Every structure is written in C-alpha cells, then in structure tokens.
Amino acid sequence: MLRQKWVWLKSLSPAQVVSGYYVMAVIISIILFSLPGVHKPGADVSFFHTVFMSVSIVSDTGLSIFNVADTYSVFGYFVIMLVLQFGGIGIMAISTLFWLLLGRKISLRERRLIMVDNNQFALAGLVKLVKDVVKIFLITELLGALILGIRFIQYYPTWREAFLHGLFASVSATTNAGMDITGVSMTPFAGDYFVQLVTVVLIIFGAIGFPVLLEVKAFLSHDKGLGKLPYRFSLFTKLTVSTYGILLAVGTLLILLFEHNNYFSGMSWHERFFYAFFQAATTRSAGVTTLDINQLALPTLLLMSVYMFIGGSPNSVGGGIRTTTFALNMLFLYNFAKGKPQIKVFNREVHPDDILKSLAITMLALVLCCVSVIAISFTDRQHSPVAIFLEVCSAFGTVGLSTGITPDLSSFAQCILMVLMFLGRIGLTSVLNLMGGNKKNPLYRYPVERVMTG
C-alpha cells in the first residue's frame, strides 16, 4: 500500500506537487489560526472564516471577512506575519532553506519543484537563487521594520507598539499582502510622505520580481575596472522594469486626471500627486490604501481593477497575469498591426513560445474572472457590478483592495474568491501545466486550412 502511494506521488508532475505544497500550507495555516490566543477575547471566528483567512494570507492577498486589528491578538499578528512568508518567499524556497539547514542534499526532483515554483527555465543555480532570494527578502523586511518603527514612534504611545506596527507594515508591504493592524489601512499616514515612500519601495522590492533584484545585486558587485565588459541585464529584467515603470507613471497620471474634479478637488498639488502615486503603486499587487476607495470615481475604480488584473512581475509576490505577460500582449498587438511576424525589443527577439504562453495566460485569466463575476453577480445581486468586478480582480491579482463587500458576500461567492486567490498565487503557468502537462511533439500533422477571423 505504501509502495503504491509512493509510486503515485512520484508520478505527479512538478506543477501538481507544488500546488499540493500550497494546499498543505493552507492546512497548516488553518491549524495555526485555530491555536488558543490567536484571537482577541470575545472574537467570533467560525471555521469557514478561518479557512478564508488562511487562503487569503497564504496567497498574500489580504482580503478579509473581518477587521484584523479587532480580531487578532499580538500573538495572532506574529502568526499572520509567519504565514505571509509562505506566499512571499515561496513554499519551495522555505522548504529548501530547511533542507539546507538540516544538511540535506537537494535532489534533482526537488530542484525541478523549485524551478516550477520560481517560474525558471533551467535547473542550474536554483539553490543559490533560493539562498539569495531568502536573504534579500528577510533583510528588506527587517530594514523596513527598523525604518518604519523609528518613524512610528511619533504616532504611538510606546516604542513597543511603534515597532510592532513598523514590523507588521514592513512584512505586509514587502509580501504585498495588503493587510494592516491599524484597522483603517494606511489612511493615518495620508499626510506622511516619508512613510508612503518607504512603503512604496518595500512594495516594489516584493513585486518587481526576485530575478530583477538579483541582477541589480550582480550589477552593483560587477567589476567595473578598465577593460572589463559592462554588465548586461537580461531581456526579462529590461522588459519587467520598463513595464513596471510605465504602468506606475501612466497609473499616476490617469488617477490625477480622473479624480481632478472629484476626490482631489481643493487639494494642493503635492497632496494630489502622493494620493495618485501611492494608489498607482499599491493597486497592482499590494492592496494598502491612503484613502477610502468608495469615494473614487467610476473610471478610477475600473482602472484599479485592470491594474489588479495585470498584477506584479513573474517570480514575485504579486499575482495577476504578470507584467511581462501584459507587455508581450501589447508588443504582439503592435507588431501584428504593423505586419511584423516577430517581436523584437531591446535588440532581442522574443521566443514564439513565450508569445503563445502570454496569450494563453491572458485568455485563461479573462475566462476565470468573467465566469467569477457572472457567478457572484447571480448569487449576490445586491452588490453593484463594479464592486464585484473589483473584488474578483483583487482576489485574482492577490491584491486585497475591496469596496467593503467581502464580509457581506455569500459563502458561495467567498469560495470563488478563495479559488481565485489560490490560483493567483500559484500562477496561471502552473495552472496551464496542471491542465495540459508538458509540451509534446506531434507524431503526425493534418493538412493546414485557413479560418476566417475578425
């Protein structure tokens, strides 16, 4: 019997095993959030609510059925920060770290699991990748906690409370979790531009993609002596950083435009800019906010939903279709309209498989989100379509922004959100691998025939 189970486990694909690891992470989280002392005395938390919160926190989403500050104790805050690491650093990275600490050799199969979880193309250097990712991630969280903790001393009565809020805010921002223990997100710091800038930097560190951070580290340590070749960034890093920057700039400008005569009416130029800049930076993957999004104009809410659908970068803490997928889709449309069969960018030609993959991911994401919006609209008709659309995009993009309808949704709708959060965290590449398996060369081909389109 045990032999049959072992054979069955070995027959599973890496994508199936990684997905199983995240299911186990949710189960472990449910157990942790059921421990005595996690909740404040008198807090009424059902088992279903615990499951929802576990999925939300493991996926680094932050959608919540209740107010975190009013429900969890200080011990509960630390449990949340621990579970956020599962989704932030990644299950396979954490597992690999423990294996290394125990002195265990990383097998070929385990390296393949790391490759799938980190969306890599090759097995070489994976263990070093994991070490560097964990190191950068934890150092970033600790530095952020120190800086914010010192800043928060002016906001809280004791240094212990200040540094607790600083640590939680840093972990939440770096993991792009969108959770807070203030009870009102980042609104107490709407006028503190230093706190906002630090938070945005932490969010970018988590959402830009670990390979980008590692290449920046390699660039800074590269020998720039006389006669040395300059460091060359990969196409992935160039495309990711440029797309991230363009989306941030365009988002800031559009929010300024949409809210000029609405929420920003009567504000100074710097208030307008920082409100718009912070929302453009956090909407895509982080979920914290310095304002009440219910007061924003309809075009702004739709823009935020689109940004959440795009999400963060590949191999980051963000969800959604990811920035490079969006970039390849836009480049494909432009080149197709120009009659160019290949996509050329930054003096490189994009592999056709990556173009097809980006289109497949986008189509699958559109189907998932559209079906989810229709299903929730059918069972929860009391909520506006815009609020439901934003909620679905927030869950799929693992963002956590909401107009406040999450607690009022039916159990069926909340189950849909849990599925979206889980799929958004493991990534649609893994979902496609689960659906279709590995690429196979056909044994034969049929005659080709054209089909009318458009």
N, C-alpha and C positions, 0 to 999 in steps of 0.2 A: 504493500500500500504506500509506504513512504517512498519507495523507489519510483512508483508511478507518478507521485506528486512531484518528485524531483525532476523526472523526465518532462513532465508538463511545464514546470517552471522554466526549464532550460529551453523549451520550445517557444517561449514567449519572445516577441520582438522587443528591442530596447525601448521603443515608444510605449509599449504595453507595460513594461516593468517600471519605467519612470512614472507613468500615470498611476500605477499601483502604489509607488512610494508616496505620491502626493495624497492618495486616498488614506494611506496609513498615517500620514502627517495630520490629516483632518481628524482621524480617530484618536490619535494621541492628544490632539488639542482639545477634543471633547472631554477626554479624561482629565486633562489639566484644568479646564474651566469648570469641572464638576468638583474640584477639591474644596474642602472646607476653608473658609477665609478668603476665597477669591472675590466673593461678592460682599457688598456692604450689608450690615444687618437690616433685615426687612425687605431686601430687594427680591422681587418676584420674577424669577427667570425660569421659564419652562425648558424641557429637554429640547424641544424644537428650536427655541431661541438660541440655546447653546450650540446646536448644530449649525444654525445660520451664521452665528458669530464666528464659529470655528472656521467655516469655509471662507468667510469674509476676511478674517485675519491671516489665515494661511496663504490666501491669494493676494495679500497686501492690498485689498480693496478699500475697506473701511466703511462700507455700507452697514448701517446699524439699525436694529429694531428699537433700541432704547439709547438713552444718553449714557455714554461711557463713564463720564465723571460722576453721575448719580448712582451708578450701578456697581462699579468695581471698586474694591479696596486698593490700598497701596500695594499689597501683595498681588492683587489682580493686575495692576498696572505692569508689574515686572513679568508676570506670566504672559501678558499681551506682547511685551517687548521681546520676550524669548521666542514666542510663536511667530512673530513678524520676521525673525531671521530665517525661518523655514522657507518662506516665499522670497525674501530679499536676497539672501546669499544663494539659495537653491538647495533642494534636498540632497542632490548628489554631491554638491560641494561640501555640505556639512558632514555627510556620511564619509566622504573621502578624508576629511580632516580628522575624524575619529579613527579611521583605519590607519592613518599615518601616525597619529599619536600612540596607537597601540603597537606600532612597528610592523603592521601587516603589509604585505606586498600587494600592490594594486594589479589585479588580473586584467587580461585582455577584455573580458566581458564587462568588467566594471568600468574600464576605460571607454568602452562603447556607450555605456549608460551615461557617463559624464559628457561624452560628445553629443548625445541626443539632448540631454538636459540643458546644455550650454549652446546648442544650435551651431556646433562646429562642423567643419568639413573633414578634418584629419585627426588621427589619433595622437600624432606627435605633440609633445609638450603639454598634454592635458593636465597632468598632475601639477606641474609648475604653474599652469594657468589657475588652477583651483587655489593653490597657496597664495598667489598674488592677489586674486580676487578677494579672498577672505581677509587678507592683511589690509588691503586698501579699504574695504568696506568697514571693518571694525575701527580702523584708525580714523576714518571720516566721521563715523558716528561719535567717537569719543571726543574728537576735536570740536565737532558741532555742539556736543553736550556741554563742553567746557565754556565755549564762547557764549552760547545762549544762557547757560546757567549764571555766568557773571552778569550778563545783561539783565536777566530776570530778577536780580536782587532788588532792583528798584520797583518791581511790580508786586513782590510777595513779601509777607512779613518776616519770614525766616530764610536763612540761606539754604536750609534743607529742602524747603518747599520750592525755592527758586531752582535749585539744581535738579530736583525731581522733574519739574516741568521742563527744564532745559534738556535733560536726558530723554524724556519721552518725546519732546518735539523734534529732537535730532534724529532719533530712531525712526519716528513716523515719517519725517521728511526724506531721510536717506532711503528708506524702503518704499517711499511713495505710497504710504498706507492711507493717508487722508484721515487718520484718527487723531483725536485730541482729548486732553483731560481738563480743558478749560470749560467745556460744556457749550462753547459758542465758537468753536474753531479758532481762527486767527483774528477775529474781529477786535479783541482787546489791543491788538498791535497794528491796527489800521493806520495809525499815525507814526509808527516807529519804523522808519525806512531801513534802519540797520538790521533789525530782526527780520524784516521781509527779504532783504538782500542775502543774508546768511541762509535763510530758509530756501530761497531760490537756488543758491549754489549747491546746497545739500540735495535738493530735488534733482538738479541736473546731473550731479555725480551718480545718483541712482538710476536715472532714466536715459542717460546718453549711451549706455552700453559699456560693459566691462572691457571688451577688446579695445575700445577707444581710449579708456583710461590707461590701459596697459601700454598702448602705443605712445601716448603722451609721456608716460613714465620712461619708456625706452628712448624717446626723443630727447628728454631732459638729461638722461645719462649718456647720450651718444657722444663719442669723441669727436669734437669739432675742430681738431687741430689742423694745421696746414697740410694740405694734400689728401685729407680724408674726404671720402664721398659724403655728401649731405644725406641726412636721414630721409627716407622716402616713406610717407604714410600710405597705407593700403587704400584701395578704392572704397572699401567698406567704411573706413574712418572718414574719408573725404566726403562721401555721399551722406553719411549719417550726420556729421557736424553741420554741413551746409543745409541739409533739410531741416534739422533741428533749429538752426538759427533763423532760417527763412520763416518757418512756422511761428516761431516766437515773435519775430518782428511784425509779420502780417497780422497775427492774432492781436497784438497790442494796438496796432493802427485801426483794425476793424472794430474792436471794443470801444476805443476812443470815439470812433465815428458813430457807432450805433447808440452809445449812451450819452452823446454830446448834449442833447436836449432832454435827457431822461434822468438817469441816476446821477450823472456828473454835472447836472445843471447847478450853477452857482459855486462850484468848487474852483480852487486855484489850479494852475497848470500842473504843479507837482503832485497834487492830490489825484488829479485825473490820470496822470501818467502812471503813478505807482499802483493805483487801483487796477488799471488796464494791464499793466505789465505783470503784476502778480497773478492776476486771473489767467492771463495767457500762458504763464509759466507753469501754473499748478493744474490747470484744467486737463491737460493731456494725460497725466498719469498720477498726480499727487492727491488732488481732491480737497486740500485745505483751502479756505477762502477768507478774505478780509471783509466780506460784505454778505448781505442777505440776497441770495440769487433769485428769490421770488420777486424782488423789486426790479430785476433787469428786464430789458425789452425783449420781445419775441425773437428778433434776429440774433441777439446775443446768446440766448438760450440754445438756438439752433446751431450757431457757430460752436458753442461749447460742446454740444452733442457730437458734432462732426470731429472736433479735436479729440474727444474721448474715444471715438471710433478709431481714429488713427493711432492713438496711444503713444507709448515710448519706443525706444530703439530695440532691435533684436539683442538677445543676451543681456537684458537689463531687468530691472524690477517692474517695468511697465507692461501693460497688456495691449489689447487692440490688434490691429493688423500690422503695426510697427511702421516706423518712419521710412525705412528703406523700401518696404513694400509699396507705400504710398508714392515714394519718389520714382520707383521703377514704373508704376502705373502711369504717372504723369509723363515721364520720358517716353514711354511706349505710345501714348496718345499723340504726343507732339511729333515723334518720328514717323508714326503711321500716317498722320495727316500730311507730312512732308514727303511721303512716298519712300522713306528710308527703311530698309528691312532690318538693319541692325541699330542697336542703341549704343552710341559712343559718348562717353562722358569722362572728363579728366584724363584725356589721352588714353583711355582704355575702352575695350569693347565688352559689354555685359554678356555673360553666357546666356544662350537661349533658354536653358533650363530654369534659370533664375527668373526670367521674364514670365514664363509659363507658371512657375510656382507662385509669383506675386499675384498674378491674375486669379489663380485658383484660390489662394488665401482670401483675396478680396471678395470673390463670389461666394465662398462659403460663409464669410463673416456677414455679408449682406443678407444671405438666406437665414442665418441664425438670428440676426437682430430683427429682421422683418417678421419672421414667424413668431418671435417672442413678443414683439409689440402687438401683433394681432391677437395672440393668445391672451395676453394680460388685458388688453382693451375689451375683450369679450367677457372676461370674468370680473373685471374691476372697472365698470363703466362710469363710476362716479368721479374718476380722475381724468384730467384733460389729456388728450393725445400727446401734447408737448411734454408734459410731466412724465408720462410713461416712456416716451421716446428717450428723454434724457436719462431716466432711470436705467433703461436697458443698455444704452451706450456706456453709462457709468459702470455697470456691472461687467460688461464685456471688456471694457478698457481697463478694468481693475483700478478705477479712479476713486469712487466713493462720494462724488458730488450727488446731491439729491435736493429736490424741492421740499422734502419732508414727508413724502408719501410712503416711504419704506415700511414704517410700523403699521400703516393702515391697509396695506395690500393683503390680499387673501393668501392663505398658506400655499395655494397652487402657484400664485404669482411669485411668492418668495422662493419656492422651489425652482422656478425658471431662472430667477436671479442667481441662485446658488450654482446651477449648471453653467450659466454664462460666466460667473466669476471663476469657476474651476477651469473651464476651457480657456478663458483669457489668460490664466496663469500658466498652464502647461504649454500654451501656444498652439496656434492652428496648424503649424507644421507637424507637430506631434499628432494632432487630430487627423490630418490627412494620412499620416503613416499608419495610424490605427485603422483607418477606413480602407486603405488600398495596399499597404505593405510596401515593399521595396520595388524599385524600378526594374522591369524585366524587358529584355529584348524579344520582340515578337518572332515566332518561328516562321510565320508567313504573313503576307500582306495582300489586301484586296485591291482591285483597281480603284484609282482615285477619281472622284467625281465632285464637281463644284456645286455649292449650295447657295442660293440667293440669300443675302442678309441685308439688314438695314432698311 
